[in-house]
Protein backbone atom coordinates (compact mmCIF):
# COMPACT_ATOMS: atom_id res chain seq x y z
CA UNK A 1 0.00 0.00 0.00
CA UNK A 2 2.81 2.44 0.85
CA UNK A 3 4.60 1.69 -2.41
CA UNK A 4 1.41 2.36 -4.38
CA UNK A 5 0.83 5.63 -2.52
CA UNK A 6 4.42 6.74 -3.23
CA UNK A 7 4.00 5.80 -6.90
CA UNK A 8 0.73 7.75 -7.10
CA UNK A 9 2.23 10.85 -5.49
CA UNK A 10 5.18 10.71 -7.88
CA UNK A 11 2.84 10.48 -10.87
CA UNK A 12 0.82 13.45 -9.61
CA UNK A 13 4.03 15.47 -9.21
CA UNK A 14 5.08 14.47 -12.75
CA UNK A 15 1.73 15.68 -14.09
CA UNK A 16 2.04 18.97 -12.19
CA UNK A 17 5.55 19.52 -13.55
CA UNK A 18 4.15 18.99 -17.04
CA UNK A 19 1.43 21.58 -16.33
CA UNK A 20 4.09 24.09 -15.26
CA UNK A 21 6.10 23.46 -18.44
CA UNK A 22 3.03 23.86 -20.67
CA UNK A 23 2.06 27.04 -18.79
CA UNK A 24 5.56 28.45 -19.38
CA UNK A 25 5.37 27.64 -23.08
CA UNK A 26 1.97 29.31 -23.35
CA UNK A 27 3.40 32.54 -21.93
CA UNK A 28 5.57 32.86 -25.03
CA UNK A 29 2.60 33.10 -27.42
CA UNK A 30 0.50 36.27 -27.56
CA UNK A 31 -3.10 35.66 -26.55
CA UNK A 32 -2.50 32.08 -25.45
CA UNK A 33 -3.01 32.91 -21.78
CA UNK A 34 -6.48 34.29 -22.57
CA UNK A 35 -7.60 30.97 -24.05
CA UNK A 36 -9.53 28.43 -21.99
CA UNK A 37 -6.44 26.27 -21.62
CA UNK A 38 -4.33 29.24 -20.55
CA UNK A 39 -6.87 30.34 -17.96
CA UNK A 40 -7.21 26.81 -16.57
CA UNK A 41 -3.46 26.31 -16.33
CA UNK A 42 -3.07 29.71 -14.67
CA UNK A 43 -5.60 28.73 -12.00
CA UNK A 44 -3.77 25.45 -11.38
CA UNK A 45 -0.17 26.62 -11.55
CA UNK A 46 -0.16 30.22 -10.36
CA UNK A 47 -0.82 29.57 -6.63
CA UNK A 48 2.30 27.39 -6.42
CA UNK A 49 4.45 29.66 -8.58
CA UNK A 50 3.38 32.78 -6.70
CA UNK A 51 5.46 31.69 -3.69
CA UNK A 52 8.61 31.54 -5.83
CA UNK A 53 7.76 34.77 -7.69
CA UNK A 54 7.66 36.59 -4.36
CA UNK A 55 11.05 35.29 -3.20
CA UNK A 56 13.07 35.09 -6.43
CA UNK A 57 13.53 38.38 -8.30
CA UNK A 58 13.61 38.28 -12.11
CA UNK A 59 17.01 38.63 -13.72
CA UNK A 60 17.06 40.76 -16.85
CA UNK A 61 13.28 40.63 -17.07
CA UNK A 62 13.25 36.83 -17.07
CA UNK A 63 11.65 35.01 -14.16
CA UNK A 64 13.42 31.88 -13.03
CA UNK A 65 10.67 31.04 -10.54
CA UNK A 66 9.25 28.18 -12.66
CA UNK A 67 12.70 26.59 -12.92
CA UNK A 68 13.16 26.73 -9.15
CA UNK A 69 9.59 25.49 -8.60
CA UNK A 70 10.18 22.45 -10.83
CA UNK A 71 13.50 21.79 -9.10
CA UNK A 72 11.75 21.80 -5.71
CA UNK A 73 9.18 19.32 -7.03
CA UNK A 74 12.00 17.06 -8.22
CA UNK A 75 13.55 17.23 -4.75
CA UNK A 76 10.21 16.23 -3.22
CA UNK A 77 9.99 13.30 -5.62
CA UNK A 78 13.50 12.20 -4.71
CA UNK A 79 12.63 12.48 -1.02
CA UNK A 80 9.56 10.30 -1.49
CA UNK A 81 11.61 7.69 -3.34
CA UNK A 82 14.29 7.64 -0.66
CA UNK A 83 11.70 7.48 2.13
CA UNK A 84 10.03 4.54 0.41
CA UNK A 85 13.39 2.75 0.16
CA UNK A 86 14.18 3.42 3.81
CA UNK A 87 10.82 2.03 4.86
CA UNK A 88 11.59 -1.02 2.73
CA UNK A 89 8.85 -1.07 0.12
Backbone atoms as SQL, in Angstrom:
CREATE TABLE atoms (id INTEGER PRIMARY KEY, chain TEXT, resi INTEGER, resn TEXT, atom TEXT, x REAL, y REAL, z REAL);
INSERT INTO atoms VALUES
  (1, 'A', 1, 'UNK', 'N', 0.813, -1.195, 0.000),
  (2, 'A', 1, 'UNK', 'CA', 0.000, 0.000, 0.000),
  (3, 'A', 1, 'UNK', 'C', 0.858, 1.261, 0.000),
  (4, 'A', 2, 'UNK', 'N', 1.936, 1.268, 0.792),
  (5, 'A', 2, 'UNK', 'CA', 2.813, 2.438, 0.855),
  (6, 'A', 2, 'UNK', 'C', 3.508, 2.650, -0.491),
  (7, 'A', 3, 'UNK', 'N', 3.924, 1.578, -1.118),
  (8, 'A', 3, 'UNK', 'CA', 4.599, 1.689, -2.413),
  (9, 'A', 3, 'UNK', 'C', 3.644, 2.261, -3.461),
  (10, 'A', 4, 'UNK', 'N', 2.392, 1.824, -3.441),
  (11, 'A', 4, 'UNK', 'CA', 1.408, 2.358, -4.380),
  (12, 'A', 4, 'UNK', 'C', 1.158, 3.833, -4.124),
  (13, 'A', 5, 'UNK', 'N', 1.060, 4.230, -2.871),
  (14, 'A', 5, 'UNK', 'CA', 0.829, 5.625, -2.525),
  (15, 'A', 5, 'UNK', 'C', 2.012, 6.491, -2.978),
  (16, 'A', 6, 'UNK', 'N', 3.231, 6.009, -2.779),
  (17, 'A', 6, 'UNK', 'CA', 4.419, 6.741, -3.230),
  (18, 'A', 6, 'UNK', 'C', 4.426, 6.852, -4.751),
  (19, 'A', 7, 'UNK', 'N', 4.075, 5.777, -5.439),
  (20, 'A', 7, 'UNK', 'CA', 4.005, 5.796, -6.902),
  (21, 'A', 7, 'UNK', 'C', 2.970, 6.813, -7.372),
  (22, 'A', 8, 'UNK', 'N', 1.806, 6.824, -6.724),
  (23, 'A', 8, 'UNK', 'CA', 0.733, 7.745, -7.102),
  (24, 'A', 8, 'UNK', 'C', 1.150, 9.198, -6.881),
  (25, 'A', 9, 'UNK', 'N', 1.774, 9.486, -5.763),
  (26, 'A', 9, 'UNK', 'CA', 2.226, 10.851, -5.489),
  (27, 'A', 9, 'UNK', 'C', 3.274, 11.279, -6.510),
  (28, 'A', 10, 'UNK', 'N', 4.178, 10.383, -6.864),
  (29, 'A', 10, 'UNK', 'CA', 5.181, 10.706, -7.881),
  (30, 'A', 10, 'UNK', 'C', 4.547, 10.998, -9.237),
  (31, 'A', 11, 'UNK', 'N', 3.519, 10.244, -9.598),
  (32, 'A', 11, 'UNK', 'CA', 2.843, 10.481, -10.874),
  (33, 'A', 11, 'UNK', 'C', 2.093, 11.808, -10.856),
  (34, 'A', 12, 'UNK', 'N', 1.504, 12.162, -9.722),
  (35, 'A', 12, 'UNK', 'CA', 0.816, 13.452, -9.608),
  (36, 'A', 12, 'UNK', 'C', 1.824, 14.591, -9.729),
  (37, 'A', 13, 'UNK', 'N', 2.981, 14.445, -9.104),
  (38, 'A', 13, 'UNK', 'CA', 4.031, 15.469, -9.212),
  (39, 'A', 13, 'UNK', 'C', 4.521, 15.575, -10.650),
  (40, 'A', 14, 'UNK', 'N', 4.689, 14.440, -11.333),
  (41, 'A', 14, 'UNK', 'CA', 5.085, 14.466, -12.746),
  (42, 'A', 14, 'UNK', 'C', 4.068, 15.237, -13.588),
  (43, 'A', 15, 'UNK', 'N', 2.782, 14.990, -13.340),
  (44, 'A', 15, 'UNK', 'CA', 1.732, 15.680, -14.093),
  (45, 'A', 15, 'UNK', 'C', 1.761, 17.180, -13.803),
  (46, 'A', 16, 'UNK', 'N', 1.999, 17.553, -12.549),
  (47, 'A', 16, 'UNK', 'CA', 2.040, 18.971, -12.187),
  (48, 'A', 16, 'UNK', 'C', 3.247, 19.665, -12.813),
  (49, 'A', 17, 'UNK', 'N', 4.371, 18.969, -12.877),
  (50, 'A', 17, 'UNK', 'CA', 5.549, 19.523, -13.552),
  (51, 'A', 17, 'UNK', 'C', 5.238, 19.756, -15.024),
  (52, 'A', 18, 'UNK', 'N', 4.546, 18.824, -15.637),
  (53, 'A', 18, 'UNK', 'CA', 4.146, 18.986, -17.038),
  (54, 'A', 18, 'UNK', 'C', 3.230, 20.203, -17.205),
  (55, 'A', 19, 'UNK', 'N', 2.308, 20.408, -16.273),
  (56, 'A', 19, 'UNK', 'CA', 1.428, 21.578, -16.331),
  (57, 'A', 19, 'UNK', 'C', 2.241, 22.873, -16.248),
  (58, 'A', 20, 'UNK', 'N', 3.244, 22.892, -15.385),
  (59, 'A', 20, 'UNK', 'CA', 4.088, 24.086, -15.265),
  (60, 'A', 20, 'UNK', 'C', 4.835, 24.347, -16.569),
  (61, 'A', 21, 'UNK', 'N', 5.365, 23.306, -17.182),
  (62, 'A', 21, 'UNK', 'CA', 6.103, 23.464, -18.439),
  (63, 'A', 21, 'UNK', 'C', 5.176, 23.971, -19.545),
  (64, 'A', 22, 'UNK', 'N', 3.983, 23.410, -19.646),
  (65, 'A', 22, 'UNK', 'CA', 3.033, 23.856, -20.669),
  (66, 'A', 22, 'UNK', 'C', 2.630, 25.302, -20.408),
  (67, 'A', 23, 'UNK', 'N', 2.410, 25.660, -19.140),
  (68, 'A', 23, 'UNK', 'CA', 2.062, 27.040, -18.791),
  (69, 'A', 23, 'UNK', 'C', 3.177, 27.990, -19.221),
  (70, 'A', 24, 'UNK', 'N', 4.426, 27.610, -18.970),
  (71, 'A', 24, 'UNK', 'CA', 5.561, 28.445, -19.376),
  (72, 'A', 24, 'UNK', 'C', 5.613, 28.613, -20.893),
  (73, 'A', 25, 'UNK', 'N', 5.363, 27.539, -21.615),
  (74, 'A', 25, 'UNK', 'CA', 5.368, 27.635, -23.077),
  (75, 'A', 25, 'UNK', 'C', 4.242, 28.532, -23.585),
  (76, 'A', 26, 'UNK', 'N', 3.089, 28.466, -22.931),
  (77, 'A', 26, 'UNK', 'CA', 1.969, 29.313, -23.350),
  (78, 'A', 26, 'UNK', 'C', 2.252, 30.796, -23.138),
  (79, 'A', 27, 'UNK', 'N', 3.093, 31.129, -22.171),
  (80, 'A', 27, 'UNK', 'CA', 3.397, 32.544, -21.931),
  (81, 'A', 27, 'UNK', 'C', 4.199, 33.151, -23.072),
  (82, 'A', 28, 'UNK', 'N', 4.785, 32.344, -23.912),
  (83, 'A', 28, 'UNK', 'CA', 5.569, 32.857, -25.032),
  (84, 'A', 28, 'UNK', 'C', 4.691, 33.298, -26.202),
  (85, 'A', 29, 'UNK', 'N', 3.465, 32.818, -26.277),
  (86, 'A', 29, 'UNK', 'CA', 2.601, 33.103, -27.415),
  (87, 'A', 29, 'UNK', 'C', 1.567, 34.162, -27.057),
  (88, 'A', 30, 'UNK', 'N', 1.466, 35.216, -27.860),
  (89, 'A', 30, 'UNK', 'CA', 0.495, 36.274, -27.564),
  (90, 'A', 30, 'UNK', 'C', -0.939, 35.738, -27.613),
  (91, 'A', 31, 'UNK', 'N', -1.698, 36.051, -26.595),
  (92, 'A', 31, 'UNK', 'CA', -3.099, 35.656, -26.554),
  (93, 'A', 31, 'UNK', 'C', -3.346, 34.247, -26.053),
  (94, 'A', 32, 'UNK', 'N', -2.306, 33.468, -25.876),
  (95, 'A', 32, 'UNK', 'CA', -2.498, 32.079, -25.448),
  (96, 'A', 32, 'UNK', 'C', -2.994, 31.997, -24.010),
  (97, 'A', 33, 'UNK', 'N', -2.598, 32.954, -23.177),
  (98, 'A', 33, 'UNK', 'CA', -3.012, 32.914, -21.776),
  (99, 'A', 33, 'UNK', 'C', -4.481, 33.309, -21.611),
  (100, 'A', 34, 'UNK', 'N', -5.069, 33.933, -22.629),
  (101, 'A', 34, 'UNK', 'CA', -6.484, 34.289, -22.570),
  (102, 'A', 34, 'UNK', 'C', -7.380, 33.177, -23.100),
  (103, 'A', 35, 'UNK', 'N', -6.801, 32.105, -23.588),
  (104, 'A', 35, 'UNK', 'CA', -7.596, 30.969, -24.049),
  (105, 'A', 35, 'UNK', 'C', -8.098, 30.176, -22.843),
  (106, 'A', 36, 'UNK', 'N', -9.006, 29.259, -23.084),
  (107, 'A', 36, 'UNK', 'CA', -9.529, 28.428, -21.986),
  (108, 'A', 36, 'UNK', 'C', -8.419, 27.615, -21.324),
  (109, 'A', 37, 'UNK', 'N', -7.549, 27.052, -22.151),
  (110, 'A', 37, 'UNK', 'CA', -6.439, 26.266, -21.615),
  (111, 'A', 37, 'UNK', 'C', -5.504, 27.141, -20.780),
  (112, 'A', 38, 'UNK', 'N', -5.200, 28.329, -21.276),
  (113, 'A', 38, 'UNK', 'CA', -4.335, 29.240, -20.551),
  (114, 'A', 38, 'UNK', 'C', -4.928, 29.659, -19.215),
  (115, 'A', 39, 'UNK', 'N', -6.216, 29.945, -19.204),
  (116, 'A', 39, 'UNK', 'CA', -6.872, 30.338, -17.958),
  (117, 'A', 39, 'UNK', 'C', -6.916, 29.182, -16.965),
  (118, 'A', 40, 'UNK', 'N', -7.177, 27.975, -17.444),
  (119, 'A', 40, 'UNK', 'CA', -7.213, 26.805, -16.569),
  (120, 'A', 40, 'UNK', 'C', -5.830, 26.526, -15.979),
  (121, 'A', 41, 'UNK', 'N', -4.814, 26.558, -16.818),
  (122, 'A', 41, 'UNK', 'CA', -3.461, 26.315, -16.330),
  (123, 'A', 41, 'UNK', 'C', -3.024, 27.394, -15.345),
  (124, 'A', 42, 'UNK', 'N', -3.417, 28.629, -15.593),
  (125, 'A', 42, 'UNK', 'CA', -3.073, 29.709, -14.671),
  (126, 'A', 42, 'UNK', 'C', -3.702, 29.463, -13.305),
  (127, 'A', 43, 'UNK', 'N', -4.937, 29.019, -13.274),
  (128, 'A', 43, 'UNK', 'CA', -5.604, 28.730, -12.000),
  (129, 'A', 43, 'UNK', 'C', -4.933, 27.577, -11.265),
  (130, 'A', 44, 'UNK', 'N', -4.400, 26.606, -12.007),
  (131, 'A', 44, 'UNK', 'CA', -3.774, 25.446, -11.377),
  (132, 'A', 44, 'UNK', 'C', -2.326, 25.701, -10.960),
  (133, 'A', 45, 'UNK', 'N', -1.598, 26.472, -11.747),
  (134, 'A', 45, 'UNK', 'CA', -0.165, 26.618, -11.551),
  (135, 'A', 45, 'UNK', 'C', 0.201, 27.872, -10.755),
  (136, 'A', 46, 'UNK', 'N', -0.536, 28.938, -10.950),
  (137, 'A', 46, 'UNK', 'CA', -0.157, 30.217, -10.358),
  (138, 'A', 46, 'UNK', 'C', -0.077, 30.223, -8.831),
  (139, 'A', 47, 'UNK', 'N', -0.965, 29.552, -8.102),
  (140, 'A', 47, 'UNK', 'CA', -0.820, 29.568, -6.631),
  (141, 'A', 47, 'UNK', 'C', 0.520, 29.007, -6.152),
  (142, 'A', 48, 'UNK', 'N', 1.008, 27.978, -6.794),
  (143, 'A', 48, 'UNK', 'CA', 2.302, 27.394, -6.425),
  (144, 'A', 48, 'UNK', 'C', 3.448, 28.294, -6.858),
  (145, 'A', 49, 'UNK', 'N', 3.372, 28.822, -8.075),
  (146, 'A', 49, 'UNK', 'CA', 4.453, 29.661, -8.584),
  (147, 'A', 49, 'UNK', 'C', 4.518, 31.014, -7.889),
  (148, 'A', 50, 'UNK', 'N', 3.409, 31.475, -7.357),
  (149, 'A', 50, 'UNK', 'CA', 3.380, 32.781, -6.697),
  (150, 'A', 50, 'UNK', 'C', 4.377, 32.839, -5.540),
  (151, 'A', 51, 'UNK', 'N', 4.504, 31.734, -4.791),
  (152, 'A', 51, 'UNK', 'CA', 5.457, 31.694, -3.690),
  (153, 'A', 51, 'UNK', 'C', 6.873, 31.972, -4.186),
  (154, 'A', 52, 'UNK', 'N', 7.260, 31.364, -5.293),
  (155, 'A', 52, 'UNK', 'CA', 8.607, 31.542, -5.833),
  (156, 'A', 52, 'UNK', 'C', 8.768, 32.905, -6.494),
  (157, 'A', 53, 'UNK', 'N', 7.699, 33.433, -7.102),
  (158, 'A', 53, 'UNK', 'CA', 7.756, 34.772, -7.691),
  (159, 'A', 53, 'UNK', 'C', 8.028, 35.825, -6.628),
  (160, 'A', 54, 'UNK', 'N', 7.480, 35.614, -5.428),
  (161, 'A', 54, 'UNK', 'CA', 7.662, 36.588, -4.356),
  (162, 'A', 54, 'UNK', 'C', 9.075, 36.559, -3.783),
  (163, 'A', 55, 'UNK', 'N', 9.741, 35.439, -3.846),
  (164, 'A', 55, 'UNK', 'CA', 11.047, 35.291, -3.202),
  (165, 'A', 55, 'UNK', 'C', 12.233, 35.280, -4.157),
  (166, 'A', 56, 'UNK', 'N', 11.981, 35.139, -5.447),
  (167, 'A', 56, 'UNK', 'CA', 13.073, 35.094, -6.429),
  (168, 'A', 56, 'UNK', 'C', 12.863, 36.239, -7.424),
  (169, 'A', 57, 'UNK', 'N', 13.713, 37.256, -7.369),
  (170, 'A', 57, 'UNK', 'CA', 13.529, 38.384, -8.299),
  (171, 'A', 57, 'UNK', 'C', 13.912, 37.988, -9.722),
  (172, 'A', 58, 'UNK', 'N', 13.242, 38.569, -10.716),
  (173, 'A', 58, 'UNK', 'CA', 13.613, 38.281, -12.109),
  (174, 'A', 58, 'UNK', 'C', 14.987, 38.868, -12.441),
  (175, 'A', 59, 'UNK', 'N', 15.702, 38.175, -13.271),
  (176, 'A', 59, 'UNK', 'CA', 17.013, 38.633, -13.720),
  (177, 'A', 59, 'UNK', 'C', 16.924, 39.023, -15.184),
  (178, 'A', 60, 'UNK', 'N', 17.141, 40.286, -15.472),
  (179, 'A', 60, 'UNK', 'CA', 17.062, 40.760, -16.853),
  (180, 'A', 60, 'UNK', 'C', 15.667, 40.641, -17.436),
  (181, 'A', 61, 'UNK', 'N', 14.655, 40.733, -16.602),
  (182, 'A', 61, 'UNK', 'CA', 13.277, 40.630, -17.071),
  (183, 'A', 61, 'UNK', 'C', 12.790, 39.201, -17.253),
  (184, 'A', 62, 'UNK', 'N', 13.625, 38.235, -16.933),
  (185, 'A', 62, 'UNK', 'CA', 13.253, 36.825, -17.069),
  (186, 'A', 62, 'UNK', 'C', 13.079, 36.228, -15.681),
  (187, 'A', 63, 'UNK', 'N', 11.922, 35.632, -15.453),
  (188, 'A', 63, 'UNK', 'CA', 11.650, 35.006, -14.159),
  (189, 'A', 63, 'UNK', 'C', 12.139, 33.564, -14.173),
  (190, 'A', 64, 'UNK', 'N', 12.940, 33.241, -13.178),
  (191, 'A', 64, 'UNK', 'CA', 13.423, 31.878, -13.034),
  (192, 'A', 64, 'UNK', 'C', 12.621, 31.112, -11.987),
  (193, 'A', 65, 'UNK', 'N', 11.515, 31.688, -11.549),
  (194, 'A', 65, 'UNK', 'CA', 10.674, 31.044, -10.541),
  (195, 'A', 65, 'UNK', 'C', 10.153, 29.683, -11.001),
  (196, 'A', 66, 'UNK', 'N', 9.700, 29.511, -12.252),
  (197, 'A', 66, 'UNK', 'CA', 9.249, 28.183, -12.664),
  (198, 'A', 66, 'UNK', 'C', 10.362, 27.135, -12.626),
  (199, 'A', 67, 'UNK', 'N', 11.576, 27.534, -12.948),
  (200, 'A', 67, 'UNK', 'CA', 12.701, 26.593, -12.918),
  (201, 'A', 67, 'UNK', 'C', 12.941, 26.130, -11.491),
  (202, 'A', 68, 'UNK', 'N', 12.949, 27.069, -10.555),
  (203, 'A', 68, 'UNK', 'CA', 13.163, 26.730, -9.154),
  (204, 'A', 68, 'UNK', 'C', 11.988, 25.894, -8.634),
  (205, 'A', 69, 'UNK', 'N', 10.774, 26.233, -9.047),
  (206, 'A', 69, 'UNK', 'CA', 9.593, 25.490, -8.602),
  (207, 'A', 69, 'UNK', 'C', 9.651, 24.036, -9.069),
  (208, 'A', 70, 'UNK', 'N', 10.052, 23.814, -10.306),
  (209, 'A', 70, 'UNK', 'CA', 10.179, 22.449, -10.827),
  (210, 'A', 70, 'UNK', 'C', 11.300, 21.716, -10.103),
  (211, 'A', 71, 'UNK', 'N', 12.397, 22.406, -9.830),
  (212, 'A', 71, 'UNK', 'CA', 13.503, 21.793, -9.102),
  (213, 'A', 71, 'UNK', 'C', 13.051, 21.351, -7.709),
  (214, 'A', 72, 'UNK', 'N', 12.268, 22.162, -7.039),
  (215, 'A', 72, 'UNK', 'CA', 11.752, 21.799, -5.713),
  (216, 'A', 72, 'UNK', 'C', 10.855, 20.567, -5.810),
  (217, 'A', 73, 'UNK', 'N', 10.028, 20.502, -6.849),
  (218, 'A', 73, 'UNK', 'CA', 9.178, 19.321, -7.026),
  (219, 'A', 73, 'UNK', 'C', 10.015, 18.070, -7.268),
  (220, 'A', 74, 'UNK', 'N', 11.108, 18.205, -8.023),
  (221, 'A', 74, 'UNK', 'CA', 12.000, 17.057, -8.217),
  (222, 'A', 74, 'UNK', 'C', 12.639, 16.622, -6.907),
  (223, 'A', 75, 'UNK', 'N', 12.997, 17.583, -6.066),
  (224, 'A', 75, 'UNK', 'CA', 13.546, 17.234, -4.752),
  (225, 'A', 75, 'UNK', 'C', 12.518, 16.498, -3.896),
  (226, 'A', 76, 'UNK', 'N', 11.271, 16.914, -3.963),
  (227, 'A', 76, 'UNK', 'CA', 10.205, 16.234, -3.222),
  (228, 'A', 76, 'UNK', 'C', 10.047, 14.806, -3.735),
  (229, 'A', 77, 'UNK', 'N', 10.074, 14.639, -5.049),
  (230, 'A', 77, 'UNK', 'CA', 9.991, 13.299, -5.620),
  (231, 'A', 77, 'UNK', 'C', 11.139, 12.420, -5.140),
  (232, 'A', 78, 'UNK', 'N', 12.336, 12.963, -5.163),
  (233, 'A', 78, 'UNK', 'CA', 13.498, 12.202, -4.715),
  (234, 'A', 78, 'UNK', 'C', 13.354, 11.829, -3.237),
  (235, 'A', 79, 'UNK', 'N', 12.858, 12.759, -2.440),
  (236, 'A', 79, 'UNK', 'CA', 12.634, 12.485, -1.022),
  (237, 'A', 79, 'UNK', 'C', 11.627, 11.372, -0.805),
  (238, 'A', 80, 'UNK', 'N', 10.568, 11.365, -1.598),
  (239, 'A', 80, 'UNK', 'CA', 9.562, 10.302, -1.488),
  (240, 'A', 80, 'UNK', 'C', 10.165, 8.952, -1.870),
  (241, 'A', 81, 'UNK', 'N', 10.972, 8.937, -2.918),
  (242, 'A', 81, 'UNK', 'CA', 11.611, 7.686, -3.340),
  (243, 'A', 81, 'UNK', 'C', 12.548, 7.175, -2.258),
  (244, 'A', 82, 'UNK', 'N', 13.353, 8.064, -1.703),
  (245, 'A', 82, 'UNK', 'CA', 14.290, 7.644, -0.656),
  (246, 'A', 82, 'UNK', 'C', 13.548, 7.191, 0.604),
  (247, 'A', 83, 'UNK', 'N', 12.485, 7.874, 0.957),
  (248, 'A', 83, 'UNK', 'CA', 11.697, 7.479, 2.125),
  (249, 'A', 83, 'UNK', 'C', 11.069, 6.104, 1.925),
  (250, 'A', 84, 'UNK', 'N', 10.599, 5.840, 0.722),
  (251, 'A', 84, 'UNK', 'CA', 10.031, 4.535, 0.409),
  (252, 'A', 84, 'UNK', 'C', 11.092, 3.444, 0.508),
  (253, 'A', 85, 'UNK', 'N', 12.302, 3.740, 0.049),
  (254, 'A', 85, 'UNK', 'CA', 13.387, 2.753, 0.155),
  (255, 'A', 85, 'UNK', 'C', 13.802, 2.519, 1.584),
  (256, 'A', 86, 'UNK', 'N', 13.811, 3.565, 2.394),
  (257, 'A', 86, 'UNK', 'CA', 14.179, 3.420, 3.806),
  (258, 'A', 86, 'UNK', 'C', 13.151, 2.561, 4.537),
  (259, 'A', 87, 'UNK', 'N', 11.875, 2.812, 4.227),
  (260, 'A', 87, 'UNK', 'CA', 10.820, 2.028, 4.860),
  (261, 'A', 87, 'UNK', 'C', 10.909, 0.565, 4.433),
  (262, 'A', 88, 'UNK', 'N', 11.370, 0.352, 3.198),
  (263, 'A', 88, 'UNK', 'CA', 11.589, -1.018, 2.733),
  (264, 'A', 88, 'UNK', 'C', 10.550, -1.536, 1.781),
  (265, 'A', 89, 'UNK', 'N', 9.861, -0.631, 1.078),
  (266, 'A', 89, 'UNK', 'CA', 8.855, -1.074, 0.115),
  (267, 'A', 89, 'UNK', 'C', 9.376, -0.958, -1.278);
